[in-house]
Amino acid sequence: KRHTITIHNGIDLTPYLDTDQATRGRVRQELGVVDDAPVVATVAVLRKPKGIDHMLEALTALLTDHPHLRYLIVGDGPHRAALEAKAAELGVHQSVHFAGQRADVACMLAAADIFVLPSLTEGLPTVIIEAMGVGLPVVATAVGGVPEIVEHGTTGVLVPPANPGRLSEAIERLLDSPRQRHAMGLAGRRSAIDRFSIERHASRLADEYRVLVSRSEAS
C-alpha cells in the first residue's frame, strides 16, 4: 500500500519577520506615500496570467471611496508595458506605482496594508507566505495551491479569478476594517511560521524519513 503525504515549501522568513515601523516609514517616504494613505501591494513577475489587469480594473472602483489609495506593483516582466498602458487608459496611473525588480521585497511589503494576488493560475505561490510573514492580510484568487496557504476569513479573503468586482469588494471590506486587517495579519504571521518556515519544513521532512526508516526496519 502506497503512502502519500504533502510537505509544503519552506522558506526563510527571517527578513520578513524582521521588518518594523521604521522600515515601513522609510519605504513609504521613498515611494512618496503619506503615512495615512492605504497601500495595497502585489509582488509578481509581470505576466498576463498574474491577473494584474483585473486588479487595475478593481482599483477604479476602490478609488471612489478611497481616493488616496496607492497600488504598489513590485516586479518586472514582459507584460509591464501593457499594464502601464492599461493604468493610463483607466485613468488610475497616478495611483499606481511600478517599483520594478527589487532585492528588498520584504521592505516593499512592509510599506503595504494589504497584499493582493489576483492570479488566473498558480502553483504554490511563496510570495503569499512572505506577505503573511510581514503580517499582511491577503486578498487572493482561489486558484492552484492558494487555498492551501490562505485560510479564508482567518488569514485573508479568497475570491474567484478574473472578477474585478469581487476583488474590489474584498479589498474595500478590509480597508474599512483596520481591526480585521490587524487580526488577519497576526493570524497569517503565525500560520507562516507554524506551517511554512524553513525550520518547520526541515522538521517535517526529518520526521517522515524517520517513519520510513522505522517501517523499513520493521519489515
C-alpha positions in Angstrom: 0.0 0.0 0.0 1.4 3.4 -1.0 1.6 6.2 1.5 1.4 9.7 0.0 2.0 12.9 2.0 2.3 16.5 1.1 5.1 18.7 2.5 4.7 22.3 1.5 7.6 24.5 0.6 9.6 26.0 3.4 11.2 29.4 3.2 13.5 31.5 5.3 11.1 34.0 6.9 13.8 36.0 8.7 13.9 39.1 6.5 10.1 39.3 6.6 9.7 38.8 10.3 12.4 41.5 10.9 10.5 44.3 9.2 9.2 47.1 11.5 7.5 50.5 11.6 10.8 52.2 10.8 11.1 50.1 7.6 7.5 50.9 6.7 8.1 54.7 7.1 11.4 54.7 5.2 9.9 52.9 2.2 6.8 55.0 2.1 8.9 58.1 2.1 10.9 56.7 -0.8 7.6 56.0 -2.7 6.1 59.3 -1.9 3.3 57.8 0.1 1.9 59.8 3.1 1.7 58.0 6.4 -2.1 57.6 6.5 -2.6 56.6 2.8 -3.7 53.0 2.4 -1.4 50.8 0.2 -2.2 47.5 -1.4 0.7 45.6 -3.0 1.3 42.9 -5.5 4.7 41.2 -5.9 5.0 39.2 -9.1 6.7 38.6 -12.4 4.6 40.8 -14.7 3.0 38.2 -17.0 -0.7 38.1 -18.1 -1.6 35.0 -16.0 -0.9 37.1 -12.9 -4.2 38.8 -13.5 -3.0 42.3 -12.6 -5.2 43.7 -15.3 -8.2 42.8 -13.2 -6.7 44.5 -10.1 -6.3 47.7 -12.1 -10.0 47.5 -13.0 -10.8 46.8 -9.4 -8.8 49.9 -8.5 -11.2 52.2 -10.4 -14.0 51.2 -8.1 -11.8 51.4 -4.9 -10.6 54.9 -5.6 -14.2 56.2 -5.4 -14.3 55.8 -1.6 -10.5 55.7 -1.1 -9.1 58.4 -3.3 -5.7 58.3 -1.6 -5.3 54.6 -2.1 -2.0 53.6 -3.8 -1.4 50.3 -5.6 2.2 49.2 -5.4 3.4 46.7 -8.0 6.8 45.1 -7.3 8.4 43.1 -10.1 9.1 43.3 -13.8 8.3 41.2 -16.9 7.0 41.2 -20.4 3.5 42.4 -19.5 4.7 45.6 -17.8 4.2 48.0 -20.8 0.7 46.7 -21.3 -0.1 47.2 -17.6 1.2 50.7 -17.6 -0.9 51.5 -20.7 -4.0 49.9 -19.1 -3.5 52.0 -15.9 -3.3 55.2 -18.1 -6.3 54.1 -20.1 -8.4 53.5 -16.9 -7.2 56.8 -15.5 -5.7 55.3 -12.4 -2.0 55.7 -13.4 -1.4 58.4 -10.7 -2.4 55.9 -8.0 -0.2 53.0 -9.3 3.5 52.7 -8.5 5.5 50.3 -10.7 8.5 49.7 -8.4 10.2 47.3 -10.9 12.5 44.4 -9.8 13.6 44.9 -6.2 16.1 43.0 -4.0 14.3 44.3 -0.8 10.9 42.7 -1.3 10.4 42.4 2.5 10.8 46.1 2.8 8.4 46.8 0.0 5.8 44.6 1.6 6.3 46.3 4.9 5.1 49.6 3.3 1.7 48.0 2.5 -1.5 47.4 4.4 -2.9 44.6 2.2 -1.3 42.0 -0.1 -3.2 41.2 -3.3 -2.5 38.3 -5.7 -5.1 38.3 -8.5 -3.7 35.4 -10.5 -5.6 33.4 -13.0 -3.4 30.4 -12.4 -0.9 29.5 -9.7 1.2 26.7 -8.2 2.0 27.3 -4.5 3.0 31.0 -4.5 5.6 31.5 -1.8 5.1 35.3 -2.2 1.9 34.9 -0.2 3.8 33.3 2.6 6.3 36.1 2.5 3.5 38.7 2.8 2.0 36.7 5.7 5.4 36.7 7.4 5.4 40.5 7.2 1.9 40.5 8.9 -0.2 41.5 5.9 -3.8 40.2 5.4 -4.1 38.6 1.9 -6.7 39.0 -0.8 -6.1 36.4 -3.5 -7.8 34.3 -6.1 -8.8 30.8 -5.2 -6.6 29.1 -7.9 -4.0 26.4 -7.7 -2.4 26.0 -4.3 -3.5 29.4 -3.0 -6.3 27.9 -0.8 -3.7 25.6 0.8 -2.0 28.8 2.1 -4.7 31.3 2.7 -7.4 30.4 5.2 -10.5 32.2 4.0 -11.8 34.5 6.7 -8.9 33.9 9.0 -5.6 34.9 7.3 -7.2 36.5 4.2 -10.0 36.5 1.7 -10.3 34.3 -1.4 -12.2 35.5 -4.5 -12.9 34.0 -7.9 -10.3 34.7 -10.6 -10.9 37.3 -13.4 -13.6 39.1 -11.3 -12.6 42.7 -10.6 -15.9 43.3 -8.7 -15.3 40.6 -6.1 -11.7 41.7 -5.9 -12.6 45.3 -5.1 -15.3 44.3 -2.6 -12.9 42.1 -0.6 -10.2 44.8 -0.5 -12.7 47.5 0.4 -14.0 45.5 3.3 -10.5 45.2 4.7 -9.7 48.9 4.0 -12.8 49.8 6.0 -11.9 47.5 8.9 -8.5 48.1 10.5 -9.3 45.7 13.3 -9.9 42.8 10.9 -6.8 43.7 8.9 -4.8 43.5 12.1 -6.3 40.2 13.2 -5.8 38.6 9.8 -2.2 39.9 9.7 -1.4 38.3 13.1 -3.1 35.0 12.1 -1.2 35.0 8.8 2.1 35.6 10.5 1.5 32.7 12.9 0.5 30.5 10.0 3.6 31.4 8.0 5.8 30.5 10.9 4.0 27.3 12.0 3.4 25.9 8.6 5.8 27.3 6.0 9.1 28.3 7.8 12.2 26.5 6.6 12.6 25.2 10.1 9.1 23.6 10.0 9.8 22.2 6.6 13.1 20.6 7.7 11.4 19.1 10.8 8.6 17.6 8.9 11.0 16.1 6.3 13.1 14.6 9.0 10.1 13.2 10.7 8.9 11.5 7.5 12.3 10.0 6.9 12.4 8.6 10.4 8.9 7.0 9.8 10.2 5.5 6.5 13.3 4.1 8.2 11.4 2.6 11.1 8.9 0.9 8.6 11.8 -0.4 6.6 13.5 -1.9 9.7 10.2 -3.4 10.8 9.6 -5.2 7.5 
